[in-house]
Amino acid sequence: MDRSEIFEKVADIASDVLGINADEITEETTFDDLDADSLDRLQLVTAFEDEFDIEMDEERLLSINSVADAINAIEATQEA
């Protein structure tokens, strides 16, 4: 799966979890920009793990602050 496909899925998940329009999301969008609190972020990461059939370690989870961070973490976890 290439980066653009991962981005599309991440944007769709963020849209569903946060109730926003996926068209408003770019790779540069931070979860602070989307007013995501810690519970929202946990729901997002859980949804990413389910969608991509991966498991992220705690260090990686704590480093996810933007859509680009999420994509990078998903790519790194898939490659491991």
N, CA, C and O atoms as a Maestro MAE file, in Angstrom:
{
 s_m_m2io_version
 :::
 2.0.0
}

f_m_ct {
 s_m_title
 :::
 protein
 m_atom[320] {
  # First column is atom index #
  i_m_mmod_type
  r_m_x_coord
  r_m_y_coord
  r_m_z_coord
  i_m_residue_number
  s_m_chain_name
  s_m_pdb_residue_name
  s_m_pdb_atom_name
  i_m_atomic_number
  :::
  1 25 0.853 -1.175 0.000 1 A "MET " " N  " 7
  2 3 0.000 0.000 0.000 1 A "MET " " CA " 6
  3 2 0.902 1.242 0.000 1 A "MET " " C  " 6
  4 15 1.817 1.349 0.816 1 A "MET " " O  " 8
  5 25 0.639 2.168 -0.910 2 A "ASP " " N  " 7
  6 3 1.490 3.357 -0.985 2 A "ASP " " CA " 6
  7 2 0.979 4.465 -0.060 2 A "ASP " " C  " 6
  8 15 -0.106 4.373 0.513 2 A "ASP " " O  " 8
  9 25 1.790 5.505 0.064 3 A "ARG " " N  " 7
  10 3 1.514 6.592 1.007 3 A "ARG " " CA " 6
  11 2 0.170 7.270 0.736 3 A "ARG " " C  " 6
  12 15 -0.544 7.619 1.676 3 A "ARG " " O  " 8
  13 25 -0.178 7.459 -0.529 4 A "SER " " N  " 7
  14 3 -1.444 8.140 -0.829 4 A "SER " " CA " 6
  15 2 -2.647 7.288 -0.419 4 A "SER " " C  " 6
  16 15 -3.667 7.822 0.017 4 A "SER " " O  " 8
  17 25 -2.528 5.972 -0.557 5 A "GLU " " N  " 7
  18 3 -3.614 5.087 -0.124 5 A "GLU " " CA " 6
  19 2 -3.745 5.108 1.400 5 A "GLU " " C  " 6
  20 15 -4.852 5.119 1.939 5 A "GLU " " O  " 8
  21 25 -2.605 5.113 2.081 6 A "ILE " " N  " 7
  22 3 -2.632 5.195 3.543 6 A "ILE " " CA " 6
  23 2 -3.252 6.521 3.970 6 A "ILE " " C  " 6
  24 15 -4.078 6.560 4.882 6 A "ILE " " O  " 8
  25 25 -2.850 7.610 3.307 7 A "PHE " " N  " 7
  26 3 -3.414 8.927 3.638 7 A "PHE " " CA " 6
  27 2 -4.934 8.916 3.499 7 A "PHE " " C  " 6
  28 15 -5.635 9.402 4.387 7 A "PHE " " O  " 8
  29 25 -5.446 8.376 2.411 8 A "GLU " " N  " 7
  30 3 -6.896 8.341 2.193 8 A "GLU " " CA " 6
  31 2 -7.614 7.618 3.326 8 A "GLU " " C  " 6
  32 15 -8.643 8.082 3.817 8 A "GLU " " O  " 8
  33 25 -7.059 6.473 3.738 9 A "LYS " " N  " 7
  34 3 -7.679 5.710 4.827 9 A "LYS " " CA " 6
  35 2 -7.583 6.464 6.153 9 A "LYS " " C  " 6
  36 15 -8.545 6.498 6.921 9 A "LYS " " O  " 8
  37 25 -6.423 7.068 6.423 10 A "VAL " " N  " 7
  38 3 -6.245 7.838 7.658 10 A "VAL " " CA " 6
  39 2 -7.228 9.016 7.682 10 A "VAL " " C  " 6
  40 15 -7.850 9.282 8.710 10 A "VAL " " O  " 8
  41 25 -7.366 9.710 6.567 11 A "ALA " " N  " 7
  42 3 -8.300 10.846 6.493 11 A "ALA " " CA " 6
  43 2 -9.738 10.381 6.697 11 A "ALA " " C  " 6
  44 15 -10.512 11.045 7.386 11 A "ALA " " O  " 8
  45 25 -10.100 9.247 6.105 12 A "ASP " " N  " 7
  46 3 -11.455 8.711 6.286 12 A "ASP " " CA " 6
  47 2 -11.719 8.329 7.740 12 A "ASP " " C  " 6
  48 15 -12.794 8.599 8.275 12 A "ASP " " O  " 8
  49 25 -10.741 7.704 8.370 13 A "ILE " " N  " 7
  50 3 -10.886 7.319 9.775 13 A "ILE " " CA " 6
  51 2 -11.019 8.564 10.642 13 A "ILE " " C  " 6
  52 15 -11.901 8.629 11.497 13 A "ILE " " O  " 8
  53 25 -10.154 9.552 10.432 14 A "ALA " " N  " 7
  54 3 -10.222 10.792 11.213 14 A "ALA " " CA " 6
  55 2 -11.567 11.475 11.010 14 A "ALA " " C  " 6
  56 15 -12.151 12.005 11.956 14 A "ALA " " O  " 8
  57 25 -12.047 11.461 9.792 15 A "SER " " N  " 7
  58 3 -13.344 12.056 9.482 15 A "SER " " CA " 6
  59 2 -14.460 11.364 10.267 15 A "SER " " C  " 6
  60 15 -15.326 12.020 10.846 15 A "SER " " O  " 8
  61 25 -14.425 10.035 10.276 16 A "ASP " " N  " 7
  62 3 -15.458 9.267 10.990 16 A "ASP " " CA " 6
  63 2 -15.376 9.472 12.502 16 A "ASP " " C  " 6
  64 15 -16.386 9.732 13.155 16 A "ASP " " O  " 8
  65 25 -14.173 9.353 13.049 17 A "VAL " " N  " 7
  66 3 -13.998 9.438 14.500 17 A "VAL " " CA " 6
  67 2 -14.288 10.845 15.015 17 A "VAL " " C  " 6
  68 15 -14.904 11.011 16.069 17 A "VAL " " O  " 8
  69 25 -13.844 11.857 14.271 18 A "LEU " " N  " 7
  70 3 -13.956 13.242 14.745 18 A "LEU " " CA " 6
  71 2 -15.157 13.988 14.191 18 A "LEU " " C  " 6
  72 15 -15.426 15.121 14.590 18 A "LEU " " O  " 8
  73 25 -15.882 13.358 13.272 19 A "GLY " " N  " 7
  74 3 -17.073 13.991 12.720 19 A "GLY " " CA " 6
  75 2 -16.778 15.225 11.895 19 A "GLY " " C  " 6
  76 15 -17.494 16.223 11.979 19 A "GLY " " O  " 8
  77 25 -15.718 15.158 11.093 20 A "ILE " " N  " 7
  78 3 -15.352 16.285 10.240 20 A "ILE " " CA " 6
  79 2 -15.317 15.834 8.786 20 A "ILE " " C  " 6
  80 15 -15.379 14.640 8.496 20 A "ILE " " O  " 8
  81 25 -15.218 16.788 7.887 21 A "ASN " " N  " 7
  82 3 -15.155 16.491 6.467 21 A "ASN " " CA " 6
  83 2 -13.733 16.060 6.102 21 A "ASN " " C  " 6
  84 15 -12.770 16.767 6.402 21 A "ASN " " O  " 8
  85 25 -13.608 14.916 5.464 22 A "ALA " " N  " 7
  86 3 -12.284 14.391 5.092 22 A "ALA " " CA " 6
  87 2 -11.549 15.336 4.148 22 A "ALA " " C  " 6
  88 15 -10.319 15.334 4.108 22 A "ALA " " O  " 8
  89 25 -12.279 16.135 3.395 23 A "ASP " " N  " 7
  90 3 -11.651 17.076 2.459 23 A "ASP " " CA " 6
  91 2 -10.865 18.170 3.179 23 A "ASP " " C  " 6
  92 15 -10.022 18.826 2.567 23 A "ASP " " O  " 8
  93 25 -11.130 18.374 4.470 24 A "GLU " " N  " 7
  94 3 -10.435 19.395 5.249 24 A "GLU " " CA " 6
  95 2 -9.099 18.898 5.781 24 A "GLU " " C  " 6
  96 15 -8.350 19.666 6.385 24 A "GLU " " O  " 8
  97 25 -8.793 17.621 5.565 25 A "ILE " " N  " 7
  98 3 -7.607 17.009 6.146 25 A "ILE " " CA " 6
  99 2 -6.495 16.906 5.106 25 A "ILE " " C  " 6
  100 15 -6.710 16.443 3.986 25 A "ILE " " O  " 8
  101 25 -5.305 17.346 5.500 26 A "THR " " N  " 7
  102 3 -4.110 17.194 4.673 26 A "THR " " CA " 6
  103 2 -3.071 16.452 5.511 26 A "THR " " C  " 6
  104 15 -3.290 16.202 6.696 26 A "THR " " O  " 8
  105 25 -1.945 16.101 4.897 27 A "GLU " " N  " 7
  106 3 -0.886 15.451 5.664 27 A "GLU " " CA " 6
  107 2 -0.348 16.363 6.754 27 A "GLU " " C  " 6
  108 15 0.107 15.888 7.794 27 A "GLU " " O  " 8
  109 25 -0.394 17.658 6.525 28 A "GLU " " N  " 7
  110 3 0.143 18.617 7.485 28 A "GLU " " CA " 6
  111 2 -0.807 18.885 8.644 28 A "GLU " " C  " 6
  112 15 -0.409 19.510 9.627 28 A "GLU " " O  " 8
  113 25 -2.041 18.432 8.555 29 A "THR " " N  " 7
  114 3 -3.030 18.661 9.604 29 A "THR " " CA " 6
  115 2 -2.595 17.980 10.898 29 A "THR " " C  " 6
  116 15 -2.244 16.800 10.905 29 A "THR " " O  " 8
  117 25 -2.623 18.736 11.987 30 A "THR " " N  " 7
  118 3 -2.326 18.142 13.289 30 A "THR " " CA " 6
  119 2 -3.646 17.769 13.966 30 A "THR " " C  " 6
  120 15 -4.709 18.281 13.614 30 A "THR " " O  " 8
  121 25 -3.556 16.881 14.930 31 A "PHE " " N  " 7
  122 3 -4.769 16.503 15.649 31 A "PHE " " CA " 6
  123 2 -5.230 17.638 16.557 31 A "PHE " " C  " 6
  124 15 -6.405 17.703 16.915 31 A "PHE " " O  " 8
  125 25 -4.319 18.529 16.932 32 A "ASP " " N  " 7
  126 3 -4.721 19.746 17.641 32 A "ASP " " CA " 6
  127 2 -5.569 20.631 16.732 32 A "ASP " " C  " 6
  128 15 -6.547 21.232 17.179 32 A "ASP " " O  " 8
  129 25 -5.190 20.712 15.442 33 A "ASP " " N  " 7
  130 3 -5.979 21.483 14.470 33 A "ASP " " CA " 6
  131 2 -7.418 20.973 14.406 33 A "ASP " " C  " 6
  132 15 -8.355 21.732 14.157 33 A "ASP " " O  " 8
  133 25 -7.567 19.669 14.636 34 A "LEU " " N  " 7
  134 3 -8.885 19.027 14.544 34 A "LEU " " CA " 6
  135 2 -9.596 18.962 15.891 34 A "LEU " " C  " 6
  136 15 -10.636 18.317 16.024 34 A "LEU " " O  " 8
  137 25 -9.022 19.643 16.899 35 A "ASP " " N  " 7
  138 3 -9.586 19.664 18.258 35 A "ASP " " CA " 6
  139 2 -9.762 18.264 18.845 35 A "ASP " " C  " 6
  140 15 -10.733 18.001 19.555 35 A "ASP " " O  " 8
  141 25 -8.828 17.379 18.550 36 A "ALA " " N  " 7
  142 3 -8.884 16.019 19.073 36 A "ALA " " CA " 6
  143 2 -8.275 15.984 20.475 36 A "ALA " " C  " 6
  144 15 -7.114 16.345 20.667 36 A "ALA " " O  " 8
  145 25 -9.072 15.547 21.448 37 A "ASP " " N  " 7
  146 3 -8.545 15.411 22.803 37 A "ASP " " CA " 6
  147 2 -7.880 14.038 22.955 37 A "ASP " " C  " 6
  148 15 -7.796 13.282 21.987 37 A "ASP " " O  " 8
  149 25 -7.415 13.720 24.140 38 A "SER " " N  " 7
  150 3 -6.667 12.470 24.330 38 A "SER " " CA " 6
  151 2 -7.535 11.242 24.053 38 A "SER " " C  " 6
  152 15 -7.031 10.247 23.533 38 A "SER " " O  " 8
  153 25 -8.808 11.285 24.383 39 A "LEU " " N  " 7
  154 3 -9.698 10.159 24.084 39 A "LEU " " CA " 6
  155 2 -9.884 10.005 22.577 39 A "LEU " " C  " 6
  156 15 -9.873 8.889 22.056 39 A "LEU " " O  " 8
  157 25 -10.055 11.121 21.884 40 A "ASP " " N  " 7
  158 3 -10.164 11.080 20.423 40 A "ASP " " CA " 6
  159 2 -8.916 10.457 19.805 40 A "ASP " " C  " 6
  160 15 -9.007 9.638 18.891 40 A "ASP " " O  " 8
  161 25 -7.755 10.853 20.312 41 A "ARG " " N  " 7
  162 3 -6.492 10.326 19.777 41 A "ARG " " CA " 6
  163 2 -6.385 8.828 20.004 41 A "ARG " " C  " 6
  164 15 -5.916 8.094 19.134 41 A "ARG " " O  " 8
  165 25 -6.817 8.375 21.167 42 A "LEU " " N  " 7
  166 3 -6.804 6.947 21.454 42 A "LEU " " CA " 6
  167 2 -7.734 6.201 20.495 42 A "LEU " " C  " 6
  168 15 -7.382 5.139 19.982 42 A "LEU " " O  " 8
  169 25 -8.912 6.758 20.257 43 A "GLN " " N  " 7
  170 3 -9.848 6.149 19.310 43 A "GLN " " CA " 6
  171 2 -9.259 6.120 17.897 43 A "GLN " " C  " 6
  172 15 -9.428 5.140 17.170 43 A "GLN " " O  " 8
  173 25 -8.581 7.178 17.518 44 A "LEU " " N  " 7
  174 3 -7.950 7.227 16.201 44 A "LEU " " CA " 6
  175 2 -6.892 6.137 16.060 44 A "LEU " " C  " 6
  176 15 -6.878 5.402 15.072 44 A "LEU " " O  " 8
  177 25 -6.010 6.036 17.047 45 A "VAL " " N  " 7
  178 3 -4.936 5.043 16.976 45 A "VAL " " CA " 6
  179 2 -5.515 3.631 16.960 45 A "VAL " " C  " 6
  180 15 -5.040 2.775 16.213 45 A "VAL " " O  " 8
  181 25 -6.523 3.387 17.767 46 A "THR " " N  " 7
  182 3 -7.169 2.074 17.781 46 A "THR " " CA " 6
  183 2 -7.765 1.768 16.414 46 A "THR " " C  " 6
  184 15 -7.652 0.645 15.921 46 A "THR " " O  " 8
  185 25 -8.392 2.751 15.808 47 A "ALA " " N  " 7
  186 3 -8.975 2.565 14.473 47 A "ALA " " CA " 6
  187 2 -7.885 2.335 13.430 47 A "ALA " " C  " 6
  188 15 -8.054 1.511 12.532 47 A "ALA " " O  " 8
  189 25 -6.762 3.059 13.541 48 A "PHE " " N  " 7
  190 3 -5.645 2.840 12.609 48 A "PHE " " CA " 6
  191 2 -5.121 1.415 12.746 48 A "PHE " " C  " 6
  192 15 -4.887 0.736 11.747 48 A "PHE " " O  " 8
  193 25 -4.936 0.966 13.987 49 A "GLU " " N  " 7
  194 3 -4.432 -0.386 14.211 49 A "GLU " " CA " 6
  195 2 -5.381 -1.430 13.627 49 A "GLU " " C  " 6
  196 15 -4.943 -2.401 13.009 49 A "GLU " " O  " 8
  197 25 -6.673 -1.225 13.826 50 A "ASP " " N  " 7
  198 3 -7.662 -2.173 13.287 50 A "ASP " " CA " 6
  199 2 -7.672 -2.158 11.764 50 A "ASP " " C  " 6
  200 15 -7.664 -3.215 11.132 50 A "ASP " " O  " 8
  201 25 -7.690 -0.972 11.176 51 A "GLU " " N  " 7
  202 3 -7.783 -0.835 9.723 51 A "GLU " " CA " 6
  203 2 -6.567 -1.430 9.013 51 A "GLU " " C  " 6
  204 15 -6.698 -2.090 7.983 51 A "GLU " " O  " 8
  205 25 -5.394 -1.188 9.574 52 A "PHE " " N  " 7
  206 3 -4.159 -1.616 8.911 52 A "PHE " " CA " 6
  207 2 -3.602 -2.922 9.476 52 A "PHE " " C  " 6
  208 15 -2.540 -3.381 9.055 52 A "PHE " " O  " 8
  209 25 -4.322 -3.521 10.433 53 A "ASP " " N  " 7
  210 3 -3.925 -4.788 11.048 53 A "ASP " " CA " 6
  211 2 -2.483 -4.712 11.568 53 A "ASP " " C  " 6
  212 15 -1.633 -5.535 11.231 53 A "ASP " " O  " 8
  213 25 -2.245 -3.699 12.397 54 A "ILE " " N  " 7
  214 3 -0.925 -3.467 12.981 54 A "ILE " " CA " 6
  215 2 -1.075 -3.241 14.482 54 A "ILE " " C  " 6
  216 15 -2.183 -3.077 14.993 54 A "ILE " " O  " 8
  217 25 0.047 -3.237 15.171 55 A "GLU " " N  " 7
  218 3 0.071 -2.875 16.588 55 A "GLU " " CA " 6
  219 2 1.249 -1.935 16.798 55 A "GLU " " C  " 6
  220 15 2.383 -2.257 16.443 55 A "GLU " " O  " 8
  221 25 0.975 -0.777 17.374 56 A "MET " " N  " 7
  222 3 2.018 0.222 17.589 56 A "MET " " CA " 6
  223 2 2.477 0.190 19.040 56 A "MET " " C  " 6
  224 15 1.669 0.036 19.956 56 A "MET " " O  " 8
  225 25 3.783 0.338 19.238 57 A "ASP " " N  " 7
  226 3 4.297 0.390 20.604 57 A "ASP " " CA " 6
  227 2 4.013 1.765 21.205 57 A "ASP " " C  " 6
  228 15 3.666 2.710 20.498 57 A "ASP " " O  " 8
  229 25 4.169 1.852 22.525 58 A "GLU " " N  " 7
  230 3 3.808 3.082 23.236 58 A "GLU " " CA " 6
  231 2 4.608 4.287 22.765 58 A "GLU " " C  " 6
  232 15 4.063 5.384 22.637 58 A "GLU " " O  " 8
  233 25 5.889 4.090 22.507 59 A "GLU " " N  " 7
  234 3 6.732 5.202 22.043 59 A "GLU " " CA " 6
  235 2 6.204 5.769 20.726 59 A "GLU " " C  " 6
  236 15 6.137 6.986 20.551 59 A "GLU " " O  " 8
  237 25 5.835 4.893 19.813 60 A "ARG " " N  " 7
  238 3 5.303 5.331 18.528 60 A "ARG " " CA " 6
  239 2 3.955 6.032 18.718 60 A "ARG " " C  " 6
  240 15 3.684 7.047 18.077 60 A "ARG " " O  " 8
  241 25 3.120 5.492 19.592 61 A "LEU " " N  " 7
  242 3 1.806 6.092 19.842 61 A "LEU " " CA " 6
  243 2 1.946 7.531 20.328 61 A "LEU " " C  " 6
  244 15 1.208 8.418 19.897 61 A "LEU " " O  " 8
  245 25 2.893 7.749 21.223 62 A "LEU " " N  " 7
  246 3 3.078 9.078 21.801 62 A "LEU " " CA " 6
  247 2 3.648 10.079 20.798 62 A "LEU " " C  " 6
  248 15 3.572 11.288 21.016 62 A "LEU " " O  " 8
  249 25 4.217 9.580 19.703 63 A "SER " " N  " 7
  250 3 4.821 10.474 18.713 63 A "SER " " CA " 6
  251 2 3.832 10.919 17.634 63 A "SER " " C  " 6
  252 15 4.185 11.716 16.765 63 A "SER " " O  " 8
  253 25 2.613 10.417 17.681 64 A "ILE " " N  " 7
  254 3 1.632 10.741 16.645 64 A "ILE " " CA " 6
  255 2 0.868 12.010 17.017 64 A "ILE " " C  " 6
  256 15 -0.003 11.999 17.887 64 A "ILE " " O  " 8
  257 25 1.216 13.097 16.339 65 A "ASN " " N  " 7
  258 3 0.568 14.390 16.589 65 A "ASN " " CA " 6
  259 2 -0.075 14.973 15.344 65 A "ASN " " C  " 6
  260 15 -0.776 15.983 15.418 65 A "ASN " " O  " 8
  261 25 0.157 14.345 14.201 66 A "SER " " N  " 7
  262 3 -0.392 14.871 12.948 66 A "SER " " CA " 6
  263 2 -0.741 13.703 12.033 66 A "SER " " C  " 6
  264 15 -0.418 12.549 12.315 66 A "SER " " O  " 8
  265 25 -1.397 14.026 10.954 67 A "VAL " " N  " 7
  266 3 -1.736 13.010 9.958 67 A "VAL " " CA " 6
  267 2 -0.450 12.414 9.382 67 A "VAL " " C  " 6
  268 15 -0.362 11.199 9.201 67 A "VAL " " O  " 8
  269 25 0.541 13.249 9.093 68 A "ALA " " N  " 7
  270 3 1.816 12.754 8.567 68 A "ALA " " CA " 6
  271 2 2.485 11.812 9.567 68 A "ALA " " C  " 6
  272 15 3.045 10.790 9.170 68 A "ALA " " O  " 8
  273 25 2.433 12.145 10.867 69 A "ASP " " N  " 7
  274 3 2.996 11.257 11.890 69 A "ASP " " CA " 6
  275 2 2.297 9.899 11.867 69 A "ASP " " C  " 6
  276 15 2.943 8.857 11.973 69 A "ASP " " O  " 8
  277 25 0.978 9.921 11.727 70 A "ALA " " N  " 7
  278 3 0.213 8.669 11.690 70 A "ALA " " CA " 6
  279 2 0.622 7.838 10.481 70 A "ALA " " C  " 6
  280 15 0.829 6.631 10.598 70 A "ALA " " O  " 8
  281 25 0.739 8.476 9.329 71 A "ILE " " N  " 7
  282 3 1.129 7.764 8.112 71 A "ILE " " CA " 6
  283 2 2.533 7.173 8.271 71 A "ILE " " C  " 6
  284 15 2.766 6.017 7.919 71 A "ILE " " O  " 8
  285 25 3.462 7.967 8.798 72 A "ASN " " N  " 7
  286 3 4.832 7.488 9.004 72 A "ASN " " CA " 6
  287 2 4.852 6.293 9.956 72 A "ASN " " C  " 6
  288 15 5.570 5.321 9.719 72 A "ASN " " O  " 8
  289 25 4.067 6.363 11.032 73 A "ALA " " N  " 7
  290 3 4.023 5.270 11.991 73 A "ALA " " CA " 6
  291 2 3.423 4.010 11.371 73 A "ALA " " C  " 6
  292 15 3.905 2.903 11.614 73 A "ALA " " O  " 8
  293 25 2.384 4.178 10.580 74 A "ILE " " N  " 7
  294 3 1.767 3.031 9.898 74 A "ILE " " CA " 6
  295 2 2.753 2.402 8.921 74 A "ILE " " C  " 6
  296 15 2.903 1.180 8.883 74 A "ILE " " O  " 8
  297 25 3.424 3.240 8.130 75 A "GLU " " N  " 7
  298 3 4.415 2.722 7.183 75 A "GLU " " CA " 6
  299 2 5.529 1.971 7.906 75 A "GLU " " C  " 6
  300 15 5.917 0.881 7.486 75 A "GLU " " O  " 8
  301 25 6.043 2.548 8.989 76 A "ALA " " N  " 7
  302 3 7.147 1.925 9.724 76 A "ALA " " CA " 6
  303 2 6.706 0.604 10.352 76 A "ALA " " C  " 6
  304 15 7.470 -0.361 10.376 76 A "ALA " " O  " 8
  305 25 5.481 0.562 10.857 77 A "THR " " N  " 7
  306 3 4.976 -0.656 11.492 77 A "THR " " CA " 6
  307 2 4.731 -1.741 10.459 77 A "THR " " C  " 6
  308 15 4.975 -2.917 10.727 77 A "THR " " O  " 8
  309 25 4.250 -1.359 9.276 78 A "GLN " " N  " 7
  310 3 4.013 -2.334 8.220 78 A "GLN " " CA " 6
  311 2 5.324 -2.918 7.691 78 A "GLN " " C  " 6
  312 15 5.375 -4.078 7.282 78 A "GLN " " O  " 8
  313 25 6.376 -2.106 7.704 79 A "GLU " " N  " 7
  314 3 7.670 -2.547 7.181 79 A "GLU " " CA " 6
  315 2 8.411 -3.429 8.175 79 A "GLU " " C  " 6
  316 15 9.285 -4.206 7.789 79 A "GLU " " O  " 8
  317 25 8.064 -3.310 9.456 80 A "ALA " " N  " 7
  318 3 8.781 -4.057 10.507 80 A "ALA " " CA " 6
  319 2 8.488 -5.549 10.451 80 A "ALA " " C  " 6
  320 15 9.012 -6.312 11.263 80 A "ALA " " O  " 8
  :::
 }
 m_bond[319] {
  # First column is bond index #
  i_m_from
  i_m_to
  i_m_order
  :::
  1 1 2 1
  2 2 3 1
  3 3 4 2
  4 3 5 1
  5 5 6 1
  6 6 7 1
  7 7 8 2
  8 7 9 1
  9 9 10 1
  10 10 11 1
  11 11 12 2
  12 11 13 1
  13 13 14 1
  14 14 15 1
  15 15 16 2
  16 15 17 1
  17 17 18 1
  18 18 19 1
  19 19 20 2
  20 19 21 1
  21 21 22 1
  22 22 23 1
  23 23 24 2
  24 23 25 1
  25 25 26 1
  26 26 27 1
  27 27 28 2
  28 27 29 1
  29 29 30 1
  30 30 31 1
  31 31 32 2
  32 31 33 1
  33 33 34 1
  34 34 35 1
  35 35 36 2
  36 35 37 1
  37 37 38 1
  38 38 39 1
  39 39 40 2
  40 39 41 1
  41 41 42 1
  42 42 43 1
  43 43 44 2
  44 43 45 1
  45 45 46 1
  46 46 47 1
  47 47 48 2
  48 47 49 1
  49 49 50 1
  50 50 51 1
  51 51 52 2
  52 51 53 1
  53 53 54 1
  54 54 55 1
  55 55 56 2
  56 55 57 1
  57 57 58 1
  58 58 59 1
  59 59 60 2
  60 59 61 1
  61 61 62 1
  62 62 63 1
  63 63 64 2
  64 63 65 1
  65 65 66 1
  66 66 67 1
  67 67 68 2
  68 67 69 1
  69 69 70 1
  70 70 71 1
  71 71 72 2
  72 71 73 1
  73 73 74 1
  74 74 75 1
  75 75 76 2
  76 75 77 1
  77 77 78 1
  78 78 79 1
  79 79 80 2
  80 79 81 1
  81 81 82 1
  82 82 83 1
  83 83 84 2
  84 83 85 1
  85 85 86 1
  86 86 87 1
  87 87 88 2
  88 87 89 1
  89 89 90 1
  90 90 91 1
  91 91 92 2
  92 91 93 1
  93 93 94 1
  94 94 95 1
  95 95 96 2
  96 95 97 1
  97 97 98 1
  98 98 99 1
  99 99 100 2
  100 99 101 1
  101 101 102 1
  102 102 103 1
  103 103 104 2
  104 103 105 1
  105 105 106 1
  106 106 107 1
  107 107 108 2
  108 107 109 1
  109 109 110 1
  110 110 111 1
  111 111 112 2
  112 111 113 1
  113 113 114 1
  114 114 115 1
  115 115 116 2
  116 115 117 1
  117 117 118 1
  118 118 119 1
  119 119 120 2
  120 119 121 1
  121 121 122 1
  122 122 123 1
  123 123 124 2
  124 123 125 1
  125 125 126 1
  126 126 127 1
  127 127 128 2
  128 127 129 1
  129 129 130 1
  130 130 131 1
  131 131 132 2
  132 131 133 1
  133 133 134 1
  134 134 135 1
  135 135 136 2
  136 135 137 1
  137 137 138 1
  138 138 139 1
  139 139 140 2
  140 139 141 1
  141 141 142 1
  142 142 143 1
  143 143 144 2
  144 143 145 1
  145 145 146 1
  146 146 147 1
  147 147 148 2
  148 147 149 1
  149 149 150 1
  150 150 151 1
  151 151 152 2
  152 151 153 1
  153 153 154 1
  154 154 155 1
  155 155 156 2
  156 155 157 1
  157 157 158 1
  158 158 159 1
  159 159 160 2
  160 159 161 1
  161 161 162 1
  162 162 163 1
  163 163 164 2
  164 163 165 1
  165 165 166 1
  166 166 167 1
  167 167 168 2
  168 167 169 1
  169 169 170 1
  170 170 171 1
  171 171 172 2
  172 171 173 1
  173 173 174 1
  174 174 175 1
  175 175 176 2
  176 175 177 1
  177 177 178 1
  178 178 179 1
  179 179 180 2
  180 179 181 1
  181 181 182 1
  182 182 183 1
  183 183 184 2
  184 183 185 1
  185 185 186 1
  186 186 187 1
  187 187 188 2
  188 187 189 1
  189 189 190 1
  190 190 191 1
  191 191 192 2
  192 191 193 1
  193 193 194 1
  194 194 195 1
  195 195 196 2
  196 195 197 1
  197 197 198 1
  198 198 199 1
  199 199 200 2
  200 199 201 1
  201 201 202 1
  202 202 203 1
  203 203 204 2
  204 203 205 1
  205 205 206 1
  206 206 207 1
  207 207 208 2
  208 207 209 1
  209 209 210 1
  210 210 211 1
  211 211 212 2
  212 211 213 1
  213 213 214 1
  214 214 215 1
  215 215 216 2
  216 215 217 1
  217 217 218 1
  218 218 219 1
  219 219 220 2
  220 219 221 1
  221 221 222 1
  222 222 223 1
  223 223 224 2
  224 223 225 1
  225 225 226 1
  226 226 227 1
  227 227 228 2
  228 227 229 1
  229 229 230 1
  230 230 231 1
  231 231 232 2
  232 231 233 1
  233 233 234 1
  234 234 235 1
  235 235 236 2
  236 235 237 1
  237 237 238 1
  238 238 239 1
  239 239 240 2
  240 239 241 1
  241 241 242 1
  242 242 243 1
  243 243 244 2
  244 243 245 1
  245 245 246 1
  246 246 247 1
  247 247 248 2
  248 247 249 1
  249 249 250 1
  250 250 251 1
  251 251 252 2
  252 251 253 1
  253 253 254 1
  254 254 255 1
  255 255 256 2
  256 255 257 1
  257 257 258 1
  258 258 259 1
  259 259 260 2
  260 259 261 1
  261 261 262 1
  262 262 263 1
  263 263 264 2
  264 263 265 1
  265 265 266 1
  266 266 267 1
  267 267 268 2
  268 267 269 1
  269 269 270 1
  270 270 271 1
  271 271 272 2
  272 271 273 1
  273 273 274 1
  274 274 275 1
  275 275 276 2
  276 275 277 1
  277 277 278 1
  278 278 279 1
  279 279 280 2
  280 279 281 1
  281 281 282 1
  282 282 283 1
  283 283 284 2
  284 283 285 1
  285 285 286 1
  286 286 287 1
  287 287 288 2
  288 287 289 1
  289 289 290 1
  290 290 291 1
  291 291 292 2
  292 291 293 1
  293 293 294 1
  294 294 295 1
  295 295 296 2
  296 295 297 1
  297 297 298 1
  298 298 299 1
  299 299 300 2
  300 299 301 1
  301 301 302 1
  302 302 303 1
  303 303 304 2
  304 303 305 1
  305 305 306 1
  306 306 307 1
  307 307 308 2
  308 307 309 1
  309 309 310 1
  310 310 311 1
  311 311 312 2
  312 311 313 1
  313 313 314 1
  314 314 315 1
  315 315 316 2
  316 315 317 1
  317 317 318 1
  318 318 319 1
  319 319 320 2
  :::
 }
}
